[in-house]
Amino acid sequence: MRRTLLALGGVVLLTVSACSSRSHDAAPPTTSTPRSTTSAPGPYSIPTVITVAYVNSVFVVLNHVYSNAERELASTRQVNAEVRADLRAIFNDPAYDQQVQAAEASLKQGVINNVRPDGGDAETVVDRLITGTSACIFVETTSDPSALFVEPVLEPASEYFELLLKQPGADPLGLNSTPWAYGADEVFLKPTSVASKCEPA
């Protein structure tokens, strides 16, 4: 998977490329959907209706935890317990193992040198909500990792994420305050449409 380190664009997110495979107070990014006069839903529970605003708020949290892992990796040059805990909190299996492998590869290949140890969080905004249920979310997105990286990185033309319910026991430290974790992502250098990976209810 790509953001495998989710793959947002540079290190661990980008080291692995397209497969099925970030504390937490920031407001959700602005989307192209009409503005609402009501407050955006919080990411800490699952609403009756999954909306773009809700998924954006979830991505704020996931991206913060992911970016913490990247910053720790850049600072310590080790896939240490903190890095593993961050990744475990936001990636379900088998994506978690892929993320750890990508982190190790980024150290060996020097890719981690492009990460700012004091950088900001990567951002992800939903362009299209394809599937939204209480068990699975599948979206087309645009991600901006520029706050995290020293030099610009190649951005995909199309990007998709599957969010699944967080695995029981995967986040004992409560690093990920949402019920969701990355299940898979797909990225393409040319505009590409893909079908939802969520299984029919």
Residue pairs with C-beta under 8 A, 6 or more apart in sequence:
1 7
1 16
1 18
1 19
1 20
1 21
1 95
1 98
1 99
1 182
1 184
1 185
2 13
2 14
2 16
2 17
2 18
2 19
2 156
2 185
2 186
2 187
3 12
3 13
3 14
3 66
3 143
3 161
3 182
3 185
4 12
4 13
4 15
4 16
4 17
4 19
4 21
4 95
4 98
4 99
4 102
4 185
5 11
5 12
5 13
5 14
5 15
5 16
5 66
5 69
5 70
5 87
5 99
5 102
5 103
5 106
6 12
6 13
6 62
6 66
6 90
6 91
6 99
6 161
6 182
6 185
7 13
7 14
7 15
7 16
7 17
7 185
7 187
8 14
8 63
8 66
8 122
8 124
8 143
8 145
8 148
9 122
9 143
9 145
9 149
9 153
9 154
9 155
10 111
10 114
10 115
10 145
10 148
10 149
10 153
11 70
11 73
11 102
11 103
11 106
11 111
11 112
11 114
11 115
11 149
12 69
12 70
12 73
12 99
12 102
12 103
12 106
13 66
13 70
13 102
13 122
13 145
14 111
14 153
14 154
15 102
15 105
15 106
15 109
15 111
16 98
16 101
16 102
17 187
18 185
18 186
18 187
18 188
19 98
19 184
19 185
19 186
20 162
20 183
20 184
20 186
20 197
21 91
21 92
21 94
21 95
21 98
21 162
21 182
21 183
21 184
21 185
22 60
22 61
22 62
22 63
22 64
22 65
22 66
22 67
22 68
22 69
22 90
22 121
22 122
23 64
23 175
23 177
24 43
24 60
24 61
24 64
24 177
26 60
26 64
26 121
27 40
27 57
27 60
28 40
28 53
28 56
28 57
28 59
28 60
29 56
29 59
29 60
29 123
29 124
29 125
30 125
31 52
31 53
31 56
31 125
31 126
31 127
32 127
33 52
33 53
36 53
40 53
40 54
40 56
40 57
41 47
41 51
41 53
41 54
41 57
42 57
43 54
43 57
43 58
43 60
43 61
43 177
43 178
43 180
44 177
44 178
44 179
45 179
46 134
46 179
47 54
49 132
50 129
50 132
50 133
50 134
50 137
51 129
51 132
52 126
52 129
55 126
55 129
55 132
55 137
55 139
55 163
56 124
56 125
56 126
58 137
58 163
58 178
58 180
59 123
59 124
59 125
59 126
59 141
60 121
60 123
61 176
61 177
61 178
62 90
62 124
62 176
62 178
62 180
62 181
62 182
63 121
63 122
63 123
63 124
64 121
65 86
65 89
65 90
65 175
65 176
66 86
66 87
66 90
66 122
67 119
67 120
67 121
67 122
67 148
68 82
68 86
68 175
69 82
69 83
69 86
69 87
69 103
70 115
70 119
70 122
70 148
71 115
71 116
71 117
71 118
71 119
71 148
72 80
72 82
72 83
72 86
73 79
73 83
73 103
73 106
73 107
73 112
73 115
74 112
74 113
74 115
74 116
74 117
75 117
76 83
77 107
77 112
78 107
79 100
79 103
79 104
79 107
83 103
84 100
85 173
85 175
86 175
87 96
87 99
87 100
87 103
88 96
88 170
88 171
89 166
89 170
89 171
89 173
89 175
89 176
89 181
90 175
90 176
90 181
90 182
91 98
91 99
91 181
91 182
92 164
92 166
92 167
92 170
92 181
92 182
92 183
93 167
95 182
95 183
95 184
96 170
105 111
106 112
113 150
114 149
114 150
114 151
114 153
115 148
115 149
115 150
116 147
116 148
116 149
116 150
119 147
119 148
119 149
120 147
120 148
121 147
121 148
122 143
122 144
122 145
122 147
122 148
123 143
123 144
123 145
123 147
124 141
124 142
124 143
124 144
124 161
125 141
125 142
125 143
125 144
126 139
126 140
126 141
127 139
127 140
127 141
127 142
128 139
128 140
129 137
129 139
130 138
130 139
130 140
130 160
130 196
131 137
131 138
131 196
131 198
132 138
133 198
133 201
135 164
135 165
135 198
135 201
136 162
136 163
136 164
136 183
136 197
136 198
136 199
137 161
137 162
137 163
137 180
137 198
138 160
138 161
138 162
138 163
138 196
138 197
138 198
139 160
139 161
139 163
140 158
140 159
140 160
141 159
141 160
141 161
142 159
143 155
143 159
145 153
146 152
154 189
156 187
156 188
156 189
157 188
157 189
157 190
157 191
157 192
158 186
158 187
158 188
158 190
158 191
158 192
158 193
158 194
159 185
159 186
159 187
159 188
160 185
160 186
160 187
160 194
161 182
161 184
161 185
162 182
162 183
162 184
162 185
162 197
162 198
163 180
163 181
163 182
163 183
164 180
164 181
164 182
164 183
165 179
165 180
165 181
166 176
166 178
166 179
166 180
166 181
167 181
170 181
183 197
184 197
186 194
